[in-house]
């Protein structure tokens, strides 16, 4: 009987054996191919359903874990001894990002660990910087369906705690060789440089020379921000509308010019002065004091060794952003910030106390005019001067009250802060692919998708800012603020963690509380409701962010 059963089932076994073998081999390949490795064995798991931290191990030690809604947790085992670890430690906790689309993985995984996606390449991104702008950039990059993981150097406590990026606090971003080594070791395919100082110092030059795609201008092109005299001379040469001016290194000559022009008048340090090198002098005496502080007392060091004394323009300020690939410029949505520290735009200038997007003052007609008369001539002029600009051009504009026409006040060569926060809240396009297109000179084929409605951010700053302020004060209920309403985010600009795990202040501008709404009224209501949720007695904020836009919107309606 047993022999009969054996011979009865034998043909079925022979026929089905190849099928079972193929099935289990295919299953094994699919599991293996669910794990993607960058060029130096960074483990990232692509086939997870949402943002997850992969199990990472090196030398048998668990680095970080995730709760993955699968029958078993995918594990990336790090056997190689050449994996670079920061802070002389044995590991970096890497936060990975899975595609929101069902990215298909090829049936074969090659030994290098590369994974071929059916949609487009997958990228590990590195953001340089540690403020609110960088938090917003990390937030937008990790939403990209083609981004595997985001690093931020140095980052900050809020970025790290949010889980959207892996912060590398001890990477020396002033040392190009260190940054290049990190990028090669961890397979970074896109570097986004946030602050202006590394750009002026030439970080982008060195990264591009090493073959690493970098969004940010060369040091030569970054002179648009690094030297106001350079920017003004470019405007003169290529007919870009700006305030009339003169440049001085001799205080007596500068003061004589002020006497001739009268007040109000504007005195600017030529170089980078951390946003504090612009004095709007309402009297001749104030202008003299500003000149003496820069040229005599050396208040801004070498940045103030030359001053620009320029015409005072009356009107409404606006911010205009355009992505540039060296030849083409792609405008972003409009935004407007509030520079003065006090309500009603009173008090000294700051890095920005709040912003909103879109800005009603920048009508579609004005935006076209800005592109035609300011942005495009700048891009062409820079190319003609032999220093093509690749990155984001941030034009500080004055819409003159007298003429209603835009004039260029200054250029920044990076995203503004806090404007970047409202723009990244509204951007729907794949930021990774957009920035890579800029790096490759392919922006002519790119269009951007924005969410409708408005976004607003209210900055919470330490008491005393922009003057002296105290660090280390405890901030509570930050997480609760993000739960107050849908589409509310708190971006950290200057926070750290104390020994108890509490957020503490670590700068002048500390938090950017951002919200989206159907219109600016709803965005404003949600943002301020979130601000009121945060418990920080040592902080302050302006209560009138968006005040210029609200009456304009009412009149428009």
Buried (B, 14 or more C-beta within 10 A) or exposed (E): EEEEEEEEEEEEEEEEEEEEEEEEEEEEBEEEBBBBBBBBBBBBBBBBEEBBBBBBBBEEEEBBBBEBEBEEBBBBBBEEEEBEEBEEEEBBBBBBBBBEEEBBBEEEBEEEBBBBBEBEBBBBBBBBBBBBBBBBBBBBBBBBBBBBBBBBBBBBBBBBBBEBBBBBBEBEBEEBEBBBBBBBBBBBBBBBBBBBBBBBBBBBBBBBEBEBBBBBBBBBBBBBBBBBBBBBEBBEEBEBBBBEBBBBEEBEBBBEBBEEBEBBBBBBBBBBBEBBBBBBBEEBEBBBBBBBBBBEEEBBEEBBBBBBBBEBBEBBBBBBBBBBBBBBBBBBBBBBBBBBBBBEBEBBBBBBBBBBBBBBBBBEEBBEBBBEBBBBBBBEBBBEBEBBBBBBBBBBBBBBEEEEBBBBBBBBBBBBBBBBBBBBBBBEBBBBBBBBBBBEEBBEEBEBEBEEBBBBBBBBBBBEBBEEBEBEBBBBBBEEBBEBBEBBBBBBBBBBBEEEEBBBBBBBBBBBBBBBBEBBBBBBBBBBBBBEBBEBEBBBBBEBBBBBBBEBBEEEE
